[in-house]
Amino acid sequence: ETSVIMQTVIGVLLLGVLGGFLGTTVQSMKGFTHASDGIDNVFCSSSKLMDTMLNGSTVPETKFVGLLPMFDQFQACVNTLNPGSAFLTNVNTLINTTGDLDKQLALATGTIDLLSTSLTKADTVTKAN
């Protein structure tokens, strides 16, 4: 047989322990909610980062071309410089047509040199008079 005082003390202690369990359960649920919100925020931020990194951004503060458009531009440059491409064919055509210009320039330069030589020689000038 236990006394009424002892039963009251044990009852109060049990209620205190039960209250402590309830209090810690409520606090842990609040912490879980904050942790869950933080994880959701990390996932959202990560997906936005990947989208911006791959596709670029047109926002003036964070203007960035993006990796995929940049790779597309690199591929376009490679295609332009491939052997047999229209660009290289046109460049070769221009280079081949300038060969005639070199011959014509050499002829004109030679003609001017001969003219200059004939006008500066004294015996040529005197014979003409």
C-alpha positions as CSV (number, residue, x, y, z in Angstrom):
1,E,0.0,0.0,0.0
2,T,1.4,3.3,-1.0
3,S,0.3,6.6,0.5
4,V,-1.8,9.2,-1.3
5,I,1.2,11.6,-1.3
6,M,3.4,9.0,-3.0
7,Q,0.8,8.3,-5.6
8,T,0.4,12.0,-6.3
9,V,4.1,12.5,-6.7
10,I,4.4,9.5,-9.1
11,G,1.4,10.8,-11.1
12,V,2.9,14.3,-11.4
13,L,6.2,12.8,-12.5
14,L,4.5,10.6,-15.1
15,L,2.5,13.6,-16.4
16,G,5.7,15.6,-16.6
17,V,7.4,12.8,-18.6
18,L,4.4,12.6,-20.9
19,G,4.4,16.4,-21.3
20,G,8.1,16.3,-22.1
21,F,7.5,13.6,-24.8
22,L,4.7,15.7,-26.3
23,G,6.8,18.9,-26.2
24,T,9.8,17.2,-27.9
25,T,7.5,15.6,-30.5
26,V,6.0,19.0,-31.4
27,Q,9.5,20.6,-31.6
28,S,10.8,17.8,-33.8
29,M,7.8,18.2,-36.1
30,K,8.6,21.9,-36.5
31,G,12.3,21.1,-37.2
32,F,11.2,18.4,-39.7
33,T,9.0,21.0,-41.5
34,H,11.9,23.5,-41.7
35,A,14.3,20.8,-42.9
36,S,11.7,19.6,-45.5
37,D,11.2,23.2,-46.7
38,G,15.0,23.6,-47.0
39,I,15.4,20.5,-49.0
40,D,12.6,21.6,-51.4
41,N,14.4,25.0,-51.7
42,V,17.7,23.3,-52.6
43,F,16.0,21.2,-55.3
44,C,14.3,24.2,-56.8
45,S,17.5,26.3,-56.8
46,S,19.4,23.4,-58.3
47,S,16.9,23.0,-61.1
48,K,17.0,26.7,-61.8
49,L,20.8,26.7,-61.8
50,M,20.9,23.8,-64.3
51,D,18.3,25.4,-66.6
52,T,20.3,28.7,-66.6
53,M,23.6,26.9,-67.1
54,L,22.3,24.8,-70.0
55,N,19.9,27.2,-71.8
56,G,21.3,30.6,-70.7
57,S,19.6,33.6,-69.3
58,T,18.4,36.9,-70.8
59,V,18.0,38.7,-67.5
60,P,20.4,41.7,-67.8
61,E,22.1,41.1,-64.4
62,T,22.8,37.5,-65.1
63,K,23.0,37.5,-68.9
64,F,24.6,34.2,-70.0
65,V,24.6,32.5,-73.4
66,G,24.3,29.0,-72.0
67,L,26.2,25.8,-72.7
68,L,23.8,24.3,-75.3
69,P,23.6,27.4,-77.5
70,M,27.4,27.8,-77.2
71,F,27.9,24.2,-78.4
72,D,25.5,24.9,-81.3
73,Q,27.6,27.9,-82.3
74,F,30.8,25.8,-82.1
75,Q,29.2,23.2,-84.3
76,A,28.2,25.8,-86.8
77,C,31.8,27.1,-86.9
78,V,33.1,23.5,-87.4
79,N,30.6,23.0,-90.2
80,T,31.7,26.2,-91.8
81,L,35.3,25.2,-91.7
82,N,34.9,21.6,-92.9
83,P,36.7,20.7,-96.1
84,G,34.4,21.1,-99.1
85,S,32.1,23.6,-97.3
86,A,30.7,26.6,-99.2
87,F,32.8,29.0,-97.2
88,L,36.1,27.3,-97.9
89,T,35.1,26.8,-101.6
90,N,34.5,30.5,-101.9
91,V,37.8,31.3,-100.2
92,N,39.7,29.0,-102.5
93,T,38.0,30.6,-105.5
94,L,39.1,34.0,-104.3
95,I,42.6,32.9,-103.8
96,N,42.8,31.3,-107.2
97,T,41.5,34.5,-108.9
98,T,44.1,36.6,-107.2
99,G,46.8,34.6,-109.0
100,D,46.0,36.5,-112.2
101,L,46.2,39.8,-110.2
102,D,49.8,38.9,-109.2
103,K,50.8,38.4,-112.8
104,Q,49.1,41.6,-113.9
105,L,50.7,43.6,-111.0
106,A,54.2,42.2,-112.0
107,L,53.6,43.3,-115.6
108,A,52.5,46.8,-114.6
109,T,55.4,47.2,-112.2
110,G,57.9,46.0,-114.9
111,T,56.3,48.4,-117.4
112,I,56.6,51.4,-115.0
113,D,60.2,50.5,-114.2
114,L,61.1,50.3,-117.9
115,L,59.3,53.7,-118.5
116,S,61.1,55.2,-115.6
117,T,64.5,53.9,-116.8
118,S,64.0,55.1,-120.3
119,L,63.0,58.6,-119.2
120,T,65.9,59.1,-116.8
121,K,68.7,58.0,-119.0
122,A,70.5,61.0,-120.5
123,D,71.3,59.5,-123.8
124,T,67.7,58.6,-124.4
125,V,66.6,62.2,-123.7
126,T,69.3,63.7,-125.9
127,K,68.5,61.5,-128.9
128,A,64.9,62.4,-128.8
129,N,65.8,66.1,-129.2
